[in-house]
Structures are given as structure tokens and as C-alpha cells.
Amino acid sequence: MSGEVTVTGFGVRTAFGTGAEALRRGVFAGIPSFRATTRFDTGPYRTPMAGVAPDGPDAAWDWALRHALAQCGAEAVDLAGLRPGTKAAVLLGVAGDCTSVTRHWRTAAGATPGRRQDVAAAPHSATGATERAADAVPAHLAELLAGRLALTGPRLTFTNACVASAAAIIHACRLISSGRIDAAVCAGGYLVEEETFAKFDSGRALSRDGAVRPFSADRSGLLLGDGVAAVVLESAEHARRRGARPLATVVGWGAATDTHHIAQPHPEGVGLALATRQAMRLAGDPDGAGLGYVNAHGTGTKYNDGAETRGLRAAFPERAETIPISSTKSTTGHLLEAAGVVEFVITMLALLDGVLPPTAGFTRSAPECDLDYVPNQPRAADLRRALTVNAAFGGANTALVLERP
């Protein structure tokens, strides 16, 4: 690498609230955020539960997402001390407007027979303004965020599902380490809404008992959750010139696909192991000798957890049993496109605080899940390096290695 990548700012929002202290009270305490959502009628579905904030969104879904992204981005930029007009890239991981199909059919249901409806121009009644659905197109969301943050660099949006925001971070690291840019704001967001909720329910992926138990023998599925976060990444030299304080260093990253199945991971975790090995080699620690913690993807589903365990064993054949691993989706829920960046922030806080967040709800080990999953209680640890991994439909996998400054 020609340039070291540092983290100088972050902003985060989950069902626990806004900021690091909310994560400490919830995620690091092992307290699940799940409650019955009232944002839509959950009667037709197998469960009403999700990791939702009690106070939102109280506006149109896409407006609420844009507002949350801007809020977290502003917090990250303020902490980093980036000035308006800074030439910094804005890289976003998001699905865009997840409600377009629902809005189409609801609009069509109330339409005059034979009359064509312009759904894109339909008003968002909760905001009282007529905003075009184009405002929530993924590429345009990056433009809107850059405008709100007054940053002038390139913009790009990633839409590759549950690795989207992690992919944004990896792309920023590549650009910064190669000297092509000096700084980037990487963000991601998802707020629970009916359309995606219905799809996961239809696929029988949601836990029916209101609990997520990653790596447990009796795990029964995932629950969705609200999550939005942004991080500021800079070259170490750029941060030094500005007098910015580094919070952590990103020392390794990797991405790989296994193309096994459209929805199921490779049963041996091949893509996850490959991405992890890439990241650890780049970090100069291929055997993981200096690694003290792994924030797992850990969805709590039948297929993911065993495959992920085998993938981590393949990545660290000599050390897997001695590395603490936990899934914070057991408290936040699955944040989809935002999972990568929110869990990046959680992993960084683990480094800074010297505390491992637990896998909440853990009951008993499954035969295929036989590692140290930090069950139920936080654990003190003197960490130097930590790894966070994510996976997505289609066989996409990412890995990021953070180091304490």
C-alpha cells in the first residue's frame, strides 16, 4: 500500500438510538432491540418483530432514510473536522427506495379504471411535499448526501445487498491507499419497511419467536433492524496535515464471491474464507496471530452460521478455536445494506473500549457451530486488531481488518 487508511469520524443510528453510547447500552450489554413494529400491518406475516427504533420513521420511508443518512454523515464529518468544500468521495451502500412496488400497487388500487398512474410523481403525504421517487434512486442518494455534507469529491453507490456498505468501505480503502483520493465518507442505511419484511417472511427466514440466536443449536432465523451509519476514512498523511485524531486504522480488506447459490452461502464458507485470507494477508498477518476478535455476519439462520463457522476455520486453521467471535445481529437485527458499516463501527468501538460485544440469546452449541461465540455477556479484552466480515445473497463476501492506533 502507498497510503495508510485511518478512520477519523463516525456517526451511527440503530434501534437503540443515536451515537456510540446507545450502542454501548444495547449491543455491548447484550440487550436485544426487538419489538413489535407498528409501521405497517404485520397481521399477514409470521412475526411482527423487528429491531426498530420506537420513534421512527414517522415520515415517508425514503425521506426518513435520507434524513438519517444526512444526520449520521454530518456527525461523522463534524467529528473528523472536515470542512465544507473538502474534496472527499461519498460512497454509499443502500438499496434505494424499498417501497416502490408497494406504493405502485396501493396507488393502482385507488386509481380510476383505465387511467395510467404516474407513480414516480405521487406525493409523499407524510412530508406534505411532492417529491419524485427519483430522489430515492440509489445513485441519486449519494448525490443528495454529498450535497448535504458540502463535499466535492466523486460519488458512487453500491447496491450489492448485505455487503453494500462494506463494499463502499473497501472501495474507499483501495482509492485512498493507491493515492487516488485523500478522504472519503462511507455510509449505509436501511430502515425496516413492509416490502422487504414481506420478502424475508415469504422466504421463511424470519424468526417466529422474536429472538435471534446466532450459532445456537435452536436458532430459528433472523429479524430485520433499523441501521444507518457513516464513517470518514482518510490517508494517514491527509489526517496528519489537518491535525485530525485517528480513531483506528484499516489495515486489511478483501472481497470474494463463491457463486454457490442465489440465496444460500457455500456450505464450506469458501467465499468468506477467501475474502478473510485476502484481508489478513494485506494486514501482514496471514495466520491471524495478532487478531483478537471477529465480528461475524451471524444471521442466526440454518445455512449461514454453520457455513460461516467452517469458513472461519478454513481461514484460520491453527487459531480459529482461540479467537473470540460474536454476532451483533443478535441485538440489532439484520441491517441489510447497512450491516457492513454499522458493524464496522461496532468493531471499532470494541477496539477502543477493550470490550467484546456478546452474542445475545445464545443457548447451546450446535454441532456445526463449535467456536467461541462470546455467549450472552460482554467480555473485557486487550485488543490490537479485529476483523469484521459480511456476506450477501449471490455469494458475495467482504472482510475488513481494523487496528487500534
C-alpha positions as CSV (number, residue, x, y, z in Angstrom):
1,M,0.0,0.0,0.0
2,S,1.2,3.5,-0.8
3,G,-1.0,5.1,1.9
4,E,-2.3,4.1,5.3
5,V,-6.0,4.4,5.8
6,T,-7.3,5.9,9.0
7,V,-10.8,6.4,10.5
8,T,-11.3,9.9,11.8
9,G,-15.0,10.2,12.3
10,F,-18.2,8.3,12.5
11,G,-22.0,8.6,13.1
12,V,-24.3,5.8,13.8
13,R,-28.0,5.2,14.5
14,T,-29.7,1.9,15.3
15,A,-32.9,0.8,17.2
16,F,-31.0,1.7,20.4
17,G,-30.7,5.3,19.4
18,T,-28.1,7.6,18.0
19,G,-24.3,7.5,18.8
20,A,-21.8,5.3,20.4
21,E,-23.3,5.5,23.9
22,A,-26.5,3.9,22.5
23,L,-24.5,1.0,21.1
24,R,-22.8,0.6,24.4
25,R,-26.1,0.5,26.3
26,G,-27.6,-2.0,23.8
27,V,-25.2,-4.0,21.7
28,F,-22.3,-4.2,24.1
29,A,-24.7,-5.0,27.0
30,G,-26.2,-7.9,25.0
31,I,-29.7,-6.4,25.1
32,P,-31.9,-7.3,22.0
33,S,-33.7,-4.4,20.4
34,F,-36.6,-6.4,19.0
35,R,-40.2,-5.2,19.5
36,A,-43.5,-5.5,17.5
37,T,-43.4,-2.9,14.8
38,T,-46.4,-0.7,14.1
39,R,-45.1,0.9,10.9
40,F,-47.3,-1.4,8.9
41,D,-49.9,-4.1,9.4
42,T,-48.0,-7.2,10.4
43,G,-51.1,-9.3,10.6
44,P,-50.4,-11.2,7.3
45,Y,-46.9,-12.2,8.4
46,R,-45.4,-14.9,10.6
47,T,-44.0,-12.4,13.1
48,P,-44.5,-8.7,14.0
49,M,-41.0,-8.4,15.5
50,A,-38.0,-6.3,14.3
51,G,-35.2,-4.2,15.7
52,V,-37.0,-0.9,15.2
53,A,-36.5,2.5,16.8
54,P,-39.6,3.5,18.8
55,D,-39.6,7.0,17.3
56,G,-39.4,6.4,13.6
57,P,-39.7,6.6,10.8
58,D,-42.7,8.9,11.2
59,A,-42.4,10.3,7.7
60,A,-42.3,8.7,4.3
61,W,-39.8,5.8,4.3
62,D,-37.5,7.2,1.7
63,W,-37.5,10.7,3.3
64,A,-36.7,9.2,6.7
65,L,-33.8,7.3,5.2
66,R,-32.3,10.4,3.5
67,H,-32.7,12.3,6.8
68,A,-31.0,9.5,8.8
69,L,-28.1,9.3,6.3
70,A,-27.6,13.0,6.4
71,Q,-27.7,13.0,10.2
72,C,-25.1,10.3,10.6
73,G,-22.9,11.8,7.8
74,A,-23.0,15.2,9.5
75,E,-21.9,13.6,12.8
76,A,-19.1,11.8,11.1
77,V,-17.8,14.8,9.3
78,D,-18.1,17.0,12.4
79,L,-16.1,14.5,14.5
80,A,-13.5,14.3,11.8
81,G,-13.3,18.1,11.4
82,L,-13.8,18.0,7.6
83,R,-14.6,21.5,6.3
84,P,-17.3,22.3,3.8
85,G,-15.9,22.1,0.3
86,T,-13.4,19.4,1.1
87,K,-12.7,17.2,-1.8
88,A,-13.8,13.9,-0.3
89,A,-15.5,11.0,-2.0
90,V,-19.0,10.0,-0.9
91,L,-19.5,6.2,-1.2
92,L,-22.9,4.8,-0.2
93,G,-24.3,1.3,0.4
94,V,-28.1,1.3,0.1
95,A,-31.0,-0.3,-1.8
96,G,-32.6,3.0,-2.5
97,D,-36.4,3.1,-2.3
98,C,-37.6,-0.2,-1.0
99,T,-41.2,0.8,-1.1
100,S,-41.7,1.5,-4.8
101,V,-43.6,-1.8,-5.5
102,T,-45.8,-1.4,-2.5
103,R,-46.6,2.2,-3.5
104,H,-47.3,1.2,-7.1
105,W,-50.0,-1.4,-6.1
106,R,-51.5,0.9,-3.5
107,T,-51.7,3.7,-6.0
108,A,-53.1,1.4,-8.6
109,A,-55.8,0.1,-6.2
110,G,-57.2,3.6,-5.8
111,A,-56.8,4.6,-9.5
112,T,-59.6,5.4,-11.9
113,P,-60.1,2.3,-14.1
114,G,-58.3,2.7,-17.4
115,R,-56.2,5.7,-16.3
116,R,-52.4,5.3,-16.3
117,Q,-50.8,6.4,-13.0
118,D,-47.6,8.3,-12.7
119,V,-46.3,6.6,-9.5
120,A,-43.0,8.5,-9.6
121,A,-44.8,11.8,-9.2
122,A,-47.1,10.6,-6.4
123,P,-46.9,12.8,-3.3
124,H,-45.4,11.6,0.0
125,S,-48.2,12.6,2.2
126,A,-46.2,12.4,5.5
127,T,-43.9,15.2,4.4
128,G,-46.6,17.3,2.8
129,A,-44.4,17.7,-0.3
130,T,-44.5,16.4,-3.8
131,E,-41.1,14.7,-4.2
132,R,-40.3,12.4,-7.1
133,A,-39.4,8.8,-6.4
134,A,-36.2,9.5,-8.3
135,D,-34.9,11.2,-5.2
136,A,-34.6,7.7,-3.7
137,V,-32.8,6.1,-6.6
138,P,-29.5,4.7,-5.2
139,A,-27.2,6.8,-7.3
140,H,-29.1,9.9,-6.5
141,L,-29.0,9.2,-2.8
142,A,-25.2,9.6,-2.9
143,E,-25.6,12.9,-4.7
144,L,-28.0,14.1,-2.1
145,L,-25.8,13.1,0.7
146,A,-22.7,14.8,-0.8
147,G,-24.8,17.9,-1.2
148,R,-26.0,17.9,2.3
149,L,-22.4,17.4,3.6
150,A,-20.9,20.0,1.2
151,L,-18.3,17.6,-0.1
152,T,-17.0,17.9,-3.6
153,G,-15.3,14.6,-4.4
154,P,-16.6,11.7,-6.6
155,R,-19.8,9.8,-5.6
156,L,-20.7,6.2,-6.0
157,T,-23.5,3.9,-4.7
158,F,-23.2,0.2,-4.0
159,T,-26.3,-2.0,-4.1
160,N,-24.9,-5.5,-3.6
161,A,-27.3,-6.4,-0.8
162,C,-25.9,-7.1,2.7
163,V,-22.3,-6.3,1.8
164,A,-23.1,-3.0,0.1
165,S,-21.8,-0.6,2.8
166,A,-18.8,-2.9,3.5
167,A,-18.0,-2.8,-0.3
168,A,-18.2,1.0,-0.1
169,I,-15.6,1.0,2.6
170,I,-13.3,-1.4,0.7
171,H,-13.5,0.7,-2.4
172,A,-12.6,3.8,-0.4
173,C,-9.6,2.0,1.1
174,R,-8.4,1.0,-2.3
175,L,-8.7,4.6,-3.6
176,I,-7.0,6.1,-0.6
177,S,-4.2,3.5,-0.3
178,S,-3.4,3.9,-4.0
179,G,-3.2,7.7,-3.7
180,R,-6.2,8.4,-6.0
181,I,-8.2,10.3,-3.2
182,D,-7.3,11.7,0.2
183,A,-10.6,11.2,2.0
184,A,-14.0,9.6,1.8
185,V,-17.3,9.4,3.6
186,C,-18.7,5.9,3.5
187,A,-22.2,5.4,4.6
188,G,-25.1,2.9,4.5
189,G,-28.6,2.7,5.6
190,Y,-31.7,0.6,6.0
191,L,-34.9,1.2,7.9
192,V,-37.4,-1.6,8.3
193,E,-40.3,-1.4,5.8
194,E,-43.0,-3.7,4.7
195,E,-41.8,-4.7,1.2
196,T,-38.5,-6.3,2.3
197,F,-40.1,-7.6,5.5
198,A,-42.7,-9.4,3.4
199,K,-40.0,-10.9,1.2
200,F,-38.0,-12.3,4.1
201,D,-41.2,-13.6,5.7
202,S,-42.2,-15.3,2.4
203,G,-38.8,-17.0,2.3
204,R,-39.3,-18.3,5.9
205,A,-36.1,-16.5,7.0
206,L,-37.6,-14.6,10.0
207,S,-37.5,-16.0,13.5
208,R,-41.1,-16.6,14.7
209,D,-40.4,-16.4,18.4
210,G,-39.0,-12.8,18.5
211,A,-35.4,-13.8,19.2
212,V,-32.3,-14.2,17.1
213,R,-29.9,-16.9,18.4
214,P,-26.8,-17.0,16.1
215,F,-24.7,-20.1,16.2
216,S,-27.1,-21.8,18.7
217,A,-28.5,-25.3,18.1
218,D,-32.1,-23.9,18.3
219,R,-31.5,-20.9,16.1
220,S,-34.7,-20.3,14.0
221,G,-34.0,-17.3,11.8
222,L,-33.2,-13.6,11.6
223,L,-35.1,-10.4,12.3
224,L,-34.6,-7.2,10.4
225,G,-33.5,-4.0,12.1
226,D,-33.0,-0.2,11.6
227,G,-29.4,0.8,10.9
228,V,-27.7,3.8,9.5
229,A,-24.0,4.8,9.8
230,A,-21.3,6.8,8.2
231,V,-17.5,6.8,8.7
232,V,-14.8,9.2,7.5
233,L,-11.7,7.5,6.0
234,E,-8.5,9.4,5.2
235,S,-5.0,8.7,4.3
236,A,-2.8,9.0,7.4
237,E,-0.9,11.8,5.8
238,H,-4.0,13.8,5.0
239,A,-5.2,13.4,8.6
240,R,-1.8,14.5,9.9
241,R,-1.8,17.6,7.8
242,R,-5.3,18.5,9.2
243,G,-4.4,17.7,12.7
244,A,-7.2,15.1,12.9
245,R,-7.1,12.4,15.5
246,P,-7.1,8.8,14.1
247,L,-9.7,6.6,15.8
248,A,-8.5,3.4,14.1
249,T,-6.5,2.2,11.1
250,V,-7.9,-0.1,8.4
251,V,-5.0,-2.4,7.7
252,G,-6.7,-5.1,5.6
253,W,-9.6,-5.7,3.3
254,G,-10.8,-8.4,1.0
255,A,-13.8,-9.3,-1.2
256,A,-14.7,-12.6,-2.9
257,T,-17.7,-14.5,-4.4
258,D,-18.4,-18.2,-4.3
259,T,-21.4,-18.3,-6.8
260,H,-22.8,-21.3,-5.0
261,H,-26.4,-20.3,-4.8
262,I,-28.6,-17.2,-5.2
263,A,-29.6,-17.2,-1.5
264,Q,-27.6,-19.8,0.4
265,P,-23.9,-19.5,1.2
266,H,-21.4,-22.1,0.1
267,P,-21.7,-24.8,2.8
268,E,-18.0,-24.6,3.5
269,G,-17.8,-20.8,3.6
270,V,-15.4,-20.7,0.6
271,G,-16.1,-17.1,-0.3
272,L,-15.9,-15.9,3.3
273,A,-12.6,-17.7,3.8
274,L,-11.1,-16.3,0.6
275,A,-12.1,-12.7,1.5
276,T,-10.8,-13.1,5.0
277,R,-7.5,-14.5,3.8
278,Q,-7.1,-11.6,1.4
279,A,-7.7,-9.1,4.2
280,M,-5.3,-10.8,6.6
281,R,-2.5,-11.1,4.0
282,L,-2.9,-7.4,3.3
283,A,-2.7,-6.7,7.0
284,G,0.6,-8.6,7.1
285,D,-0.9,-11.3,9.4
286,P,-1.9,-14.2,7.2
287,D,-2.2,-16.6,10.2
288,G,-4.2,-14.2,12.4
289,A,-1.6,-14.3,15.1
290,G,-2.4,-10.7,16.1
291,L,-6.2,-11.0,15.7
292,G,-8.2,-10.7,18.9
293,Y,-11.9,-10.6,17.8
294,V,-14.2,-11.4,14.8
295,N,-17.5,-9.6,14.3
296,A,-19.3,-12.3,12.4
297,H,-22.1,-12.0,9.8
298,G,-24.0,-14.3,12.1
299,T,-27.6,-14.1,10.9
300,G,-29.0,-16.8,13.1
301,T,-30.2,-18.8,10.1
302,K,-29.8,-22.6,9.5
303,Y,-27.5,-22.2,6.5
304,N,-25.4,-19.1,7.3
305,D,-24.0,-19.9,10.8
306,G,-22.6,-23.4,10.0
307,A,-21.1,-22.2,6.7
308,E,-19.6,-19.1,8.4
309,T,-18.0,-21.3,11.1
310,R,-16.4,-23.6,8.6
311,G,-15.2,-20.6,6.6
312,L,-13.5,-19.1,9.6
313,R,-11.9,-22.4,10.4
314,A,-10.6,-22.5,6.9
315,A,-9.3,-19.0,7.1
316,F,-7.6,-19.7,10.5
317,P,-6.9,-23.4,10.6
318,E,-4.5,-23.1,13.6
319,R,-6.2,-20.3,15.5
320,A,-10.0,-20.5,14.9
321,E,-10.8,-22.1,18.3
322,T,-8.9,-19.4,20.2
323,I,-10.3,-16.3,18.5
324,P,-13.5,-14.8,20.2
325,I,-16.3,-14.4,17.6
326,S,-19.7,-12.8,18.1
327,S,-22.8,-11.8,16.1
328,T,-24.2,-8.4,17.0
329,K,-27.2,-9.1,14.8
330,S,-28.4,-10.9,17.9
331,T,-29.1,-7.4,19.3
332,T,-29.5,-5.0,16.3
333,G,-31.2,-7.4,13.9
334,H,-30.1,-7.7,10.3
335,L,-29.4,-4.3,8.9
336,L,-29.1,-5.4,5.3
337,E,-27.2,-2.9,3.2
338,A,-26.2,-1.0,6.4
339,A,-24.8,-4.1,8.1
340,G,-21.3,-3.6,6.9
341,V,-20.8,0.0,8.1
342,V,-22.7,-0.3,11.4
343,E,-20.8,-3.5,12.3
344,F,-17.6,-1.7,11.2
345,V,-18.4,1.0,13.8
346,I,-19.2,-1.7,16.5
347,T,-15.9,-3.4,15.8
348,M,-14.0,-0.1,16.1
349,L,-15.7,0.6,19.5
350,A,-14.7,-2.9,20.6
351,L,-11.1,-2.0,19.9
352,L,-11.3,1.4,21.5
353,D,-13.2,0.2,24.6
354,G,-11.4,-3.1,25.1
355,V,-14.8,-4.9,25.3
356,L,-16.2,-7.7,23.1
357,P,-19.9,-7.4,22.4
358,P,-21.7,-10.7,23.1
359,T,-23.8,-13.0,21.0
360,A,-27.1,-12.4,22.8
361,G,-29.7,-15.2,23.2
362,F,-27.1,-17.9,22.9
363,T,-28.4,-21.2,24.3
364,R,-26.4,-24.3,23.5
365,S,-23.8,-25.1,20.9
366,A,-24.8,-26.6,17.6
367,P,-22.5,-29.5,16.3
368,E,-21.7,-27.4,13.2
369,C,-21.0,-24.2,15.3
370,D,-18.2,-25.1,17.7
371,L,-16.2,-22.0,18.3
372,D,-16.0,-19.3,21.0
373,Y,-19.1,-17.1,20.3
374,V,-18.9,-14.8,23.4
375,P,-22.2,-16.0,24.7
376,N,-24.7,-13.6,26.3
377,Q,-22.2,-11.4,28.3
378,P,-19.7,-8.8,27.2
379,R,-16.1,-9.7,27.7
380,A,-13.1,-7.5,28.5
381,A,-10.2,-7.9,26.1
382,D,-7.0,-6.1,25.3
383,L,-7.4,-5.9,21.6
384,R,-4.9,-4.7,19.0
385,R,-6.7,-6.0,15.8
386,A,-10.2,-7.1,15.0
387,L,-11.9,-8.4,11.9
388,T,-15.5,-7.8,10.7
389,V,-17.0,-10.0,7.9
390,N,-20.2,-9.8,5.9
391,A,-22.0,-12.0,3.4
392,A,-24.8,-11.4,0.9
393,F,-27.2,-13.2,-1.4
394,G,-25.5,-14.3,-4.6
395,G,-22.3,-15.4,-2.8
396,A,-20.7,-12.0,-2.1
397,N,-18.4,-11.8,0.9
398,T,-16.3,-9.0,2.5
399,A,-13.7,-8.7,5.2
400,L,-12.2,-5.7,6.9
401,V,-9.3,-5.6,9.5
402,L,-9.1,-2.7,11.9
403,E,-6.2,-1.9,14.2
404,R,-6.2,0.3,17.3
405,P,-3.9,3.4,16.9
